Amino acid sequence: MAEISDETGRQIGVLINRKGQVEYVMVGTAKQIQMPDFGRARVSTDRFRGLRCVHTELVGESLSHDDLTDLALLRLDLMAVVQVDRKSGLPGLVHAAHLLPDRRETPDGIAATNGTTDDASELGVRDEREDFAFLEPRIPTHLDTDFVELIESLEEEMARVRLSARKRQAGRERAILVNVTTGDADDAAESLAELYELAESAGVVVMDRIIQRRQQIDPRTVLGKGKLDELLIRSMRLGADMLIFDAELSPTQARIIADATELKVIDRPQLILDIFAQRAQSREGKLQVELAQMKYLLPRLVMGSNAAFSRLAGGIGGRGPGETKLETDRRRVRDRIAQLERQVDDIGRQRSERRKSRVQKHLPIISLVGYTNAGKSTLLNALTNSGVYAEKQMFATLDPTSRRLRLPYDQAVIINDTVGFIRDLPDSLVSAFRATLEEISDSDLLIHVVDVSNPRAGNQIGSVNKILGELGLNRIRQLVALNKSDLAGRDQIELARREVRLDIGAECVPISAVRRETLLPLAESIGLVLAHQDENVSETASAGKSG
């Protein structure tokens, strides 16, 4: 090989099976060699392809980045480079490497790194060589490694690691979270941390979190072709079967990324919709979730390319309408959307009648609003001695619940628990849940529940107020309940107070929904606000009569 390479001035390579037989011969250029087309056929994560590559190198380099990429993507047993002495044409040192089993698993089966990157040109500033083992460079006559025994022992170790992980994660999908940003790295990290919480709420095992900073987003592949290959290598190393992007992907981007990686690809809105599909219990909730999903998927069907979504049947991102909905034509999908919208409108009218009935009883209406997982349902249960479902997970509440509450001084009110907000809430979801959100519009007072122990509390306050403004609900007076204050430091509480003063100018009451003794000041504040509003109404009415 060295002699032929020297005579032709081209790299020469072979792929050798474990019996020592040459299966492929490759002839490249002076600087690179092209691997055979294996049709991107995936190999089990528990084993290698059964082929080792040996190729010559004419310019004195050792293993290149392309060599390591081919080694990982094709799951070769070994990649070896034979340096050719251009003076004598004889083989020089042989540089070789093989993949390593991923030992970085926590007891929960999640990759311990969870590292992020913020380099504008590299996906993963981490040393990529941590995924490979490099053999000591030697001349061919001194190579004494039993390659077959080495590879078989590696496969046994990989199988043990995977089997242990699968037992711990039975039935759960494994994903890598990806954020591509052109802005501030801290904002991207905060957004990715929230995506991590969303993924966990959806039952996904998060294997790694990746942030890439770029000057501009690639309009076709978001990350760029080379970075997609690196991401695919990472997914293969960790056994991930899904990529979740922390942004809304266009139909074309989703298709291209899915085709390039052969992985399931979903975006942030689709993950949120899936969580809603899991949580929906009532007929109303299921109708609204299906409507939102149909509206989200319609433009993807319009593109006429279902290939990117064929992998979404079942599991995360595939609940609700289901695979058959993706296969229907545009006319049937639009007919279904129209049908669902009529049913949601009927629900809206029914809710309107119920609200009229409550208004006629002259009971003040209070609505709990706030970021998802802030503790609204827990607070409702504590105030009214109810048993509304409350869990420490995002979007635990979808269906609004109303309860009667008796305040100090024997004042009765109706208090509503509502669906939580989140930044970048899909427009289709807001539209579908308009009948539910209308419950808030007739409120006399909003109790804005804030998880003050959350380091992102300030941004969450801003996100909630932005959504309230978009819905035209910021005209309703707010009272801010700084929940989980028992878990927050004094500085956190004061910082939240300043954020509230800047954004709303509302009164803040520190509470802990799990400690009933902290709720009396909140109940008294609610009573005072409502009494003050009644006084204003009476004064206005008197002024009108006298006029």
C-alpha positions in Angstrom: 0.0 0.0 0.0 2.8 2.4 0.9 4.6 1.7 -2.4 1.5 2.2 -4.5 0.5 5.3 -2.6 4.0 6.7 -3.2 4.0 5.9 -6.9 0.5 7.3 -7.5 0.6 10.2 -5.1 -2.7 9.2 -3.8 -4.0 7.8 -0.5 -4.7 4.1 -0.6 -7.0 2.4 1.9 -8.6 -0.9 2.7 -11.4 -2.2 4.9 -10.5 -5.5 6.6 -13.0 -7.8 8.3 -12.3 -9.8 11.5 -11.1 -12.8 9.5 -8.3 -10.6 8.0 -9.9 -10.5 4.6 -10.0 -7.3 2.5 -13.6 -6.3 1.7 -13.1 -2.8 0.2 -10.2 -1.1 -1.5 -10.3 2.7 -1.7 -8.3 5.2 -3.8 -8.3 8.8 -2.7 -6.5 12.0 -3.5 -3.2 13.2 -2.0 -5.0 14.7 0.9 -8.1 12.6 1.6 -9.8 9.3 1.0 -13.5 8.6 0.6 -15.2 5.8 2.5 -17.7 3.5 0.8 -21.4 4.3 0.9 -22.9 2.1 3.6 -26.3 3.8 3.1 -26.0 5.4 6.5 -27.0 2.0 7.9 -27.0 2.2 11.6 -25.1 -0.4 13.6 -26.3 -1.5 17.1 -24.9 0.7 19.8 -23.6 -2.5 21.5 -21.2 -3.5 18.8 -19.0 -2.3 16.0 -19.3 -2.8 12.2 -16.8 -5.6 12.1 -14.4 -3.7 9.7 -11.2 -1.9 10.4 -9.8 0.8 8.1 -6.2 1.1 7.2 -5.1 3.9 4.8 -1.9 5.7 3.9 -1.0 9.3 4.6 1.3 11.2 2.4 1.8 14.6 4.2 3.0 13.3 7.5 -0.2 13.8 9.4 -1.6 11.3 12.0 -5.3 10.7 12.6 -7.3 13.6 11.3 -10.7 14.9 12.4 -12.2 13.3 9.4 -10.7 10.0 10.3 -12.2 10.2 13.8 -15.6 11.2 12.4 -15.6 8.2 10.0 -14.6 6.0 12.8 -17.5 7.1 15.0 -20.2 7.5 12.3 -19.5 4.2 10.6 -18.7 2.5 13.9 -15.6 0.9 12.5 -13.6 -1.5 14.7 -10.4 0.5 14.2 -9.0 3.4 12.2 -5.3 3.2 11.3 -3.2 5.7 9.3 0.1 4.5 7.8 2.5 7.4 7.2 4.5 7.0 4.0 8.1 8.2 3.8 8.2 10.2 0.5 11.9 9.7 0.1 12.0 5.9 0.3 8.3 5.1 -0.3 8.4 2.8 2.8 5.8 2.8 5.6 6.6 4.8 8.6 4.7 5.0 11.9 1.2 3.6 12.2 -1.3 5.8 14.2 -4.5 3.9 15.3 -7.6 4.6 17.4 -10.8 2.9 18.4 -14.0 4.0 20.1 -14.4 3.8 23.9 -17.5 2.5 25.7 -19.2 5.5 27.4 -18.7 5.0 31.1 -20.0 8.4 32.1 -23.4 7.2 33.3 -25.0 8.3 36.5 -27.1 6.0 38.6 -30.2 7.4 36.8 -28.6 6.6 33.4 -28.0 10.2 32.5 -24.7 11.2 31.1 -22.7 12.9 33.9 -21.2 15.5 31.6 -24.4 17.5 30.7 -21.8 19.9 29.4 -22.6 22.9 27.3 -20.5 24.7 24.7 -20.4 28.3 23.7 -17.7 28.4 21.1 -18.9 30.0 17.8 -17.1 27.5 15.6 -17.2 24.2 17.4 -20.0 22.0 18.6 -18.6 20.8 21.9 -15.5 22.6 23.1 -15.0 19.5 25.2 -12.0 17.4 24.0 -13.6 15.1 21.4 -10.7 12.7 22.0 -12.2 11.6 25.2 -14.5 9.4 23.1 -11.5 7.5 21.6 -8.5 5.4 22.7 -5.3 6.0 20.8 -2.8 3.3 20.4 0.9 4.0 20.7 2.3 4.9 17.2 4.6 2.1 16.0 6.2 0.9 12.8 4.3 -1.9 11.1 6.7 -4.7 12.1 6.3 -3.8 15.8 2.5 -3.9 15.8 1.6 -6.8 18.2 -2.0 -5.9 19.4 -4.6 -8.6 19.0 -7.2 -6.5 17.3 -10.0 -9.0 17.4 -9.6 -9.8 21.1 -9.5 -6.0 21.8 -12.6 -5.2 19.8 -14.6 -8.2 21.2 -13.7 -7.1 24.8 -14.8 -3.6 24.0 -18.2 -4.8 22.6 -18.8 -6.9 25.8 -18.2 -3.8 28.0 -20.5 -1.7 25.7 -23.2 -4.3 26.0 -23.0 -4.3 29.8 -23.2 -0.5 30.0 -26.2 -0.4 27.6 -28.0 -3.2 29.3 -27.6 -1.6 32.7 -28.9 1.8 31.3 -31.8 0.2 29.6 -33.0 -1.6 32.8 -33.0 1.8 34.6 -34.7 3.6 31.7 -37.2 1.0 30.5 -39.6 2.6 28.1 -38.1 6.1 28.2 -36.6 7.8 25.2 -33.1 9.2 25.4 -32.5 12.7 24.0 -29.8 15.3 23.5 -31.0 18.9 24.0 -29.6 21.4 21.5 -29.6 25.2 21.7 -28.2 27.3 18.9 -27.9 31.0 19.7 -26.6 34.2 18.2 -27.1 36.1 21.4 -26.1 35.9 25.0 -24.7 32.6 26.3 -26.3 33.1 29.7 -29.7 33.5 28.2 -29.2 30.4 26.1 -28.1 28.4 29.2 -31.2 29.6 31.1 -33.5 28.6 28.2 -31.8 25.2 27.9 -32.2 24.6 31.6 -36.0 25.2 31.2 -36.0 22.8 28.2 -34.3 20.3 30.4 -37.2 20.6 32.9 -39.7 20.3 30.1 -38.0 17.1 28.8 -38.0 15.6 32.3 -41.7 16.4 32.7 -42.3 14.6 29.4 -40.6 11.5 30.7 -37.5 11.9 28.5 -34.0 10.8 29.7 -31.7 13.7 28.9 -28.3 12.4 27.9 -26.5 15.7 27.2 -27.1 19.4 26.7 -25.4 21.3 23.9 -25.2 25.0 23.3 -23.6 26.4 20.2 -23.0 30.1 19.6 -23.0 31.2 15.9 -22.9 34.5 14.1 -26.0 33.5 12.3 -28.4 30.5 12.3 -27.9 28.1 9.3 -31.2 28.5 7.4 -31.2 24.8 6.4 -29.6 22.8 9.2 -29.6 25.3 12.1 -26.2 23.9 13.3 -24.4 23.5 10.0 -23.6 20.2 8.2 -20.3 19.5 10.0 -21.8 20.1 13.4 -24.7 17.8 12.7 -22.2 15.0 12.1 -20.5 15.7 15.4 -23.9 15.8 17.1 -24.7 12.4 15.5 -21.4 11.0 16.9 -22.4 12.3 20.3 -25.8 10.7 20.0 -24.3 7.3 19.0 -21.8 7.5 21.9 -24.6 8.1 24.4 -27.2 5.9 22.9 -29.6 8.8 22.3 -32.4 8.3 19.8 -33.8 11.8 19.7 -32.7 15.5 19.3 -34.8 18.2 21.0 -34.1 21.7 19.7 -34.7 24.7 22.0 -36.4 26.7 19.3 -39.2 26.2 16.7 -37.9 24.5 13.6 -39.3 25.1 10.2 -40.7 22.0 8.4 -37.7 22.1 6.0 -35.1 22.3 8.9 -36.8 19.4 10.7 -36.8 17.2 7.6 -33.1 18.0 6.7 -31.9 17.4 10.3 -33.9 14.1 10.6 -32.6 12.9 7.2 -29.0 13.8 8.1 -28.9 12.2 11.5 -31.5 9.4 11.1 -32.8 10.4 14.6 -36.2 11.6 15.8 -36.1 15.4 15.7 -38.6 17.6 17.6 -38.6 21.2 18.7 -39.6 23.2 21.8 -43.2 23.8 20.8 -43.7 20.2 19.9 -42.3 19.1 23.3 -44.8 21.4 25.1 -47.6 20.1 23.0 -46.7 16.6 23.9 -46.7 17.4 27.6 -50.1 18.9 27.2 -51.2 15.7 25.4 -49.9 13.6 28.3 -51.7 15.8 31.0 -55.0 16.3 29.2 -57.7 14.3 31.2 -61.0 16.0 30.4 -62.8 16.0 27.0 -62.3 19.7 26.9 -58.6 19.5 27.5 -58.1 16.7 24.9 -60.0 18.7 22.3 -57.9 21.8 22.8 -54.6 19.8 22.7 -55.6 18.0 19.6 -56.6 21.3 17.9 -53.2 22.8 18.9 -51.3 19.8 17.5 -53.3 19.8 14.3 -52.6 23.5 13.7 -48.9 22.9 14.4 -48.7 19.9 12.0 -50.7 21.4 9.2 -47.9 23.5 7.6 -45.6 20.4 7.9 -48.2 18.4 5.9 -48.5 21.3 3.4 -44.8 21.0 2.7 -45.5 17.6 1.2 -42.7 15.8 3.0 -43.8 13.6 5.8 -40.4 11.8 6.0 -39.2 14.0 8.8 -42.3 13.1 10.9 -42.5 9.4 10.0 -40.2 8.8 13.0 -42.6 10.5 15.3 -45.2 7.8 15.5 -45.6 7.0 19.2 -43.5 8.3 22.1 -42.5 11.9 22.7 -43.9 14.2 20.0 -46.3 11.6 18.6 -49.2 11.7 21.0 -52.6 13.3 20.4 -53.6 13.2 16.7 -51.2 10.3 16.1 -49.6 8.9 13.0 -52.8 8.6 11.0 -53.4 12.3 11.3 -50.0 13.0 9.7 -50.9 10.9 6.7 -54.2 12.6 5.9 -54.4 15.1 3.1 -54.7 18.8 3.7 -58.4 18.9 3.1 -59.2 16.3 5.8 -56.8 18.0 8.2 -58.5 21.4 7.7 -61.9 19.8 8.0 -60.8 18.3 11.3 -59.5 21.7 12.5 -62.8 23.3 11.6 -64.7 20.6 13.5 -62.5 21.0 16.6 -62.8 24.8 16.5 -66.6 24.5 16.5 -66.4 22.2 19.6 -64.1 24.5 21.4 -66.4 27.4 20.6 -69.3 25.4 22.1 -67.2 24.9 25.2 -66.5 28.7 25.3 -70.2 29.4 25.3 -70.9 26.9 28.0 -68.2 28.5 30.1 -69.6 31.9 29.4 -73.0 30.8 30.8 -71.4 29.5 33.9 -69.5 32.7 34.4 -72.8 34.7 34.1 -74.3 32.5 36.8 -71.4 33.3 39.1 -71.6 37.0 38.3 -75.3 37.1 39.1 -74.5 35.7 42.6 -72.3 38.8 43.1 -69.3 36.7 44.2 -65.9 38.2 43.4 -63.8 36.1 41.1 -60.1 35.5 41.8 -57.8 33.7 39.3 -54.4 32.1 40.1 -52.0 32.9 37.3 -48.3 32.3 37.0 -45.4 30.4 35.4 -45.8 26.7 35.1 -44.7 24.7 38.2 -44.9 27.9 40.4 -47.3 26.2 42.9 -50.7 27.5 41.9 -52.6 24.2 42.4 -50.8 23.6 45.8 -51.9 27.1 46.8 -55.5 26.5 45.8 -55.6 23.2 47.8 -54.1 25.0 50.9 -56.6 27.9 50.7 -59.7 25.9 50.0 -58.9 22.5 51.6 -59.3 20.9 48.1 -57.6 17.9 46.6 -56.8 19.3 43.1 -54.0 17.3 41.4 -50.7 19.1 42.2 -47.3 17.7 41.3 -43.8 19.2 41.0 -43.8 19.0 37.2 -44.5 21.4 34.4 -48.1 21.8 33.2 -49.5 19.5 35.9 -52.8 21.5 35.6 -54.5 21.8 32.2 -58.2 22.0 33.1 -59.2 25.1 35.1 -60.8 24.4 38.5 -63.0 26.7 40.5 -63.5 26.6 44.3 -65.3 28.8 46.8 -63.1 30.5 49.4 -64.2 32.3 52.5 -61.8 35.1 53.4 -61.4 36.8 56.9 -64.3 38.9 57.9 -66.7 36.3 56.3 -66.1 37.4 52.7 -66.9 34.7 50.1 -65.1 34.6 46.7 -64.7 32.2 43.8 -61.0 31.2 43.1 -59.9 29.7 39.8 -56.8 27.6 39.2 -55.5 28.1 35.6 -53.0 26.5 33.2 -49.5 27.7 33.8 -47.6 30.0 31.4 -44.2 29.5 29.9 -42.1 31.7 27.6 -42.3 31.0 23.9 -45.7 29.4 24.4 -46.8 28.1 21.0 -49.3 30.4 19.3 -51.4 27.3 18.3 -51.7 26.4 22.0 -52.7 29.9 23.1 -55.4 29.9 20.3 -56.7 26.5 21.2 -56.9 27.3 24.9 -58.7 30.6 24.4 -61.9 29.1 25.9 -59.9 28.2 29.1 -58.0 31.5 29.2 -61.3 33.4 29.0 -61.9 32.2 32.5 -59.4 34.8 33.6 -61.0 37.7 31.8 -63.9 38.1 34.2 -61.7 38.1 37.3 -61.8 40.9 39.8 -58.2 40.1 40.9 -55.3 38.0 39.7 -53.1 36.3 42.2 -49.8 36.1 40.4 -48.0 33.1 41.9 -44.2 33.3 41.6 -41.7 30.6 42.6 -39.3 33.0 44.4 -36.8 30.2 45.0 -36.2 29.8 41.3 -33.1 31.7 40.1 -35.0 32.6 37.0 -38.0 34.1 38.9 -37.4 37.6 37.5 -37.5 36.4 33.9 -40.6 34.3 34.7 -42.4 37.3 36.1 -41.7 39.2 32.9 -42.8 36.3 30.7 -46.1 35.9 32.5 -46.9 39.7 32.3 -46.0 39.6 28.6 -48.5 36.9 27.9 -51.1 38.6 30.1 -50.6 41.7 28.1 -50.9 39.9 24.8 -54.2 38.4 26.0 -55.4 41.8 27.1 -55.5 40.7 30.8 -53.0 43.2 32.2 -55.8 45.6 32.9 -56.9 43.4 35.9 -55.3 44.2 39.2 -52.6 41.8 40.5 -51.5 40.7 43.9 -48.2 38.8 43.8 -47.7 35.8 46.0 -44.0 35.0 46.4 -44.4 31.3 46.8 -41.7 28.9 48.2 -40.3 31.8 50.3 -39.2 29.2 52.9 -36.7 27.9 50.2 -35.5 31.3 49.2 -32.9 33.6 50.8 -33.7 37.2 51.8 -31.8 38.5 48.8 -33.9 36.4 46.4 -37.1 37.7 47.9 -36.0 41.4 47.7 -34.8 40.9 44.1 -38.2 39.5 43.2 -39.9 42.5 45.0 -37.9 44.9 42.8 -38.8 43.0 39.6 -42.5 43.1 40.6 -42.3 46.9 41.3 -40.6 47.5 37.9 -43.0 45.3 35.9 -46.3 45.6 37.7 -46.1 47.9 40.7 -48.2 45.4 42.6 -48.1 44.4 46.3 -46.0 41.3 47.1 -46.8 38.8 49.9 -44.2 36.1 50.7 -45.8 32.8 51.4 -45.2 29.0 51.3 -48.2 27.1 50.0 -47.1 24.0 52.0 -47.1 26.0 55.3 -50.7 27.2 56.0 -49.6 29.6 58.7 -47.9 31.8 56.0 -51.2 32.2 54.1 -53.1 34.5 56.5 -51.4 37.7 55.3 -52.2 36.7 51.7 -55.9 36.1 52.6 -56.0 39.5 54.4 -54.4 41.3 51.5 -57.0 39.7 49.1 -59.8 40.9 51.4 -58.4 44.5 51.6 -58.0 44.7 47.8 -61.5 43.5 47.1 -63.0 45.8 49.8 -61.1 48.7 48.3 -62.5 47.9 44.8 -66.1 47.6 46.2 -65.6 51.1 47.8 -64.5 52.5 44.4 -67.5 50.9 42.7 -69.9 52.4 45.3 -68.4 55.8 44.9 -68.6 55.7 41.2 -72.3 54.6 41.3 -73.1 57.4 43.8 -71.4 60.0 41.6 -73.4 58.8 38.6 -76.7 59.1 40.5 -75.9 62.6 41.8 -74.8 63.7 38.3 
